[in-house]
Amino acid sequence: MSFNNKNNNNSKEEEDDELKPIIETERLYLRHIIFKDIDAMFLLYSDPDVMNIIGGQEVRISKEQVIEDIKKIREQYSTNDCIGRLAVIKKDIGTNEFIGWTGLKNENNVNNHDKFIDLGYRLIKKYWNYGYATEACIACIKYGFNVKKFDKICAYVLENNQSSINVLQKCGFIKIETFISEDGNEIWFEIIRP
Ligand SMILES: CC(C)(COP(=O)(O)OP(=O)(O)OC[C@H]1O[C@@H](n2cnc3c(N)ncnc32)[C@H](O)[C@@H]1OP(=O)(O)O)[C@@H](O)C(=O)NCCC(=O)NCCS
């Protein structure tokens, strides 16, 4: 599979390939994020309730900014040895809506951790409180351990982001320590391959 990171044009063949589910759960499937996801991605990245709680992120005010975000995410697919952030699609007859993203990626230099596998997730607000984040994250963790054979997956979260902490705990992550970043007081979580 090839990826076009330079512009926002995908050939039909590439697009069909990228729409194939990588991970599937009862209510969701996860696939690569493509440039056609721009409207839903803008909805996600322009919402202060989503962006302000994460730390280190500004609310996007233009779709051009979000195109840059999509380019960065797509670079992960070719440069990471893991899977990068993936579109979370709600299985619905006829619609199959993009509801946010989740996924694993290589991260480095956070809380004295040089290189680690990071789990991230972000959902459009109207899809909060249905259990979708937890369902998608559990599937990503299984994929990380069973398919990618990672030994450990990490996550970090601002201490006031209770919804996110809940997701990690429901997925089986263990709180390791607290640390201070430029964004504030954070909690470091880990889950080890069973
Ligand atoms: C973090 C975030 C993805 C969590 O979303 P969420 O919808 O609260 O998370 P969940 O998928 O776990 O769903 C939570 C609730 O859905 C409800 N729910 C409804 N139907 C459900 C079902 N079928 N199965 C499970 N839970 C269900 C439950 O009440 C559950 O809460 P509980 O487990 O405390 O009882 C969301 O708040 C978000 O996008 N925040 C902004 C971005 C962010 O903070 N990202 C993380 C940065 S570290």
PDBQT file of the ligand as one rigid body, heavy atoms in Angstrom, charges set to zero:
ROOT
HETATM    1  C1  LIG A 201     -12.145  10.811  26.282  1.00  0.00    +0.000 C 
HETATM    2  C2  LIG A 201     -13.402  10.544  25.503  1.00  0.00    +0.000 C 
HETATM    3  C3  LIG A 201     -13.062   9.882  24.168  1.00  0.00    +0.000 C 
HETATM    4  C4  LIG A 201     -14.276   9.592  26.343  1.00  0.00    +0.000 C 
HETATM    5  O1  LIG A 201     -15.505   9.352  25.706  1.00  0.00    +0.000 OA
HETATM    6  P1  LIG A 201     -16.690   8.618  26.493  1.00  0.00    +0.000 P 
HETATM    7  O2  LIG A 201     -17.808   8.487  25.574  1.00  0.00    +0.000 OA
HETATM    8  O3  LIG A 201     -16.873   9.326  27.801  1.00  0.00    +0.000 OA
HETATM    9  O4  LIG A 201     -16.063   7.221  26.872  1.00  0.00    +0.000 OA
HETATM   10  P2  LIG A 201     -16.683   5.772  26.893  1.00  0.00    +0.000 P 
HETATM   11  O5  LIG A 201     -16.617   5.169  25.537  1.00  0.00    +0.000 OA
HETATM   12  O6  LIG A 201     -15.950   5.007  27.932  1.00  0.00    +0.000 OA
HETATM   13  O7  LIG A 201     -18.206   5.921  27.301  1.00  0.00    +0.000 OA
HETATM   14  C5  LIG A 201     -18.509   6.349  28.604  1.00  0.00    +0.000 C 
HETATM   15  C6  LIG A 201     -19.918   6.042  29.038  1.00  0.00    +0.000 C 
HETATM   16  O8  LIG A 201     -20.784   5.602  28.008  1.00  0.00    +0.000 OA
HETATM   17  C7  LIG A 201     -21.933   4.978  28.662  1.00  0.00    +0.000 C 
HETATM   18  N1  LIG A 201     -22.451   3.917  27.820  1.00  0.00    +0.000 N 
HETATM   19  C8  LIG A 201     -23.618   3.986  27.145  1.00  0.00    +0.000 A 
HETATM   20  N2  LIG A 201     -23.801   2.867  26.412  1.00  0.00    +0.000 NA
HETATM   21  C9  LIG A 201     -22.727   2.073  26.640  1.00  0.00    +0.000 A 
HETATM   22  C10 LIG A 201     -22.355   0.797  26.160  1.00  0.00    +0.000 A 
HETATM   23  N3  LIG A 201     -23.110   0.116  25.287  1.00  0.00    +0.000 N 
HETATM   24  N4  LIG A 201     -21.174   0.276  26.584  1.00  0.00    +0.000 NA
HETATM   25  C11 LIG A 201     -20.388   0.936  27.446  1.00  0.00    +0.000 A 
HETATM   26  N5  LIG A 201     -20.693   2.170  27.936  1.00  0.00    +0.000 NA
HETATM   27  C12 LIG A 201     -21.857   2.735  27.533  1.00  0.00    +0.000 A 
HETATM   28  C13 LIG A 201     -21.460   4.528  30.017  1.00  0.00    +0.000 C 
HETATM   29  O9  LIG A 201     -22.217   5.241  30.961  1.00  0.00    +0.000 OA
HETATM   30  C14 LIG A 201     -20.000   4.953  30.056  1.00  0.00    +0.000 C 
HETATM   31  O10 LIG A 201     -19.624   5.525  31.276  1.00  0.00    +0.000 OA
HETATM   32  P3  LIG A 201     -19.244   4.619  32.546  1.00  0.00    +0.000 P 
HETATM   33  O11 LIG A 201     -18.342   3.531  32.063  1.00  0.00    +0.000 OA
HETATM   34  O12 LIG A 201     -18.542   5.558  33.456  1.00  0.00    +0.000 OA
HETATM   35  O13 LIG A 201     -20.528   4.099  33.073  1.00  0.00    +0.000 OA
HETATM   36  C15 LIG A 201     -14.174  11.846  25.204  1.00  0.00    +0.000 C 
HETATM   37  O14 LIG A 201     -14.532  12.442  26.433  1.00  0.00    +0.000 OA
HETATM   38  C16 LIG A 201     -13.343  12.843  24.399  1.00  0.00    +0.000 C 
HETATM   39  O15 LIG A 201     -13.245  12.749  23.172  1.00  0.00    +0.000 OA
HETATM   40  N6  LIG A 201     -12.745  13.826  25.110  1.00  0.00    +0.000 N 
HETATM   41  C17 LIG A 201     -11.914  14.836  24.488  1.00  0.00    +0.000 C 
HETATM   42  C18 LIG A 201     -10.607  14.275  23.947  1.00  0.00    +0.000 C 
HETATM   43  C19 LIG A 201      -9.792  13.608  25.051  1.00  0.00    +0.000 C 
HETATM   44  O16 LIG A 201      -9.857  13.964  26.209  1.00  0.00    +0.000 OA
HETATM   45  N7  LIG A 201      -8.981  12.613  24.638  1.00  0.00    +0.000 N 
HETATM   46  C20 LIG A 201      -8.120  11.891  25.573  1.00  0.00    +0.000 C 
HETATM   47  C21 LIG A 201      -6.868  12.677  25.835  1.00  0.00    +0.000 C 
HETATM   48  S1  LIG A 201      -5.834  11.915  27.048  1.00  0.00    +0.000 SA
ENDROOT
TORSDOF 0
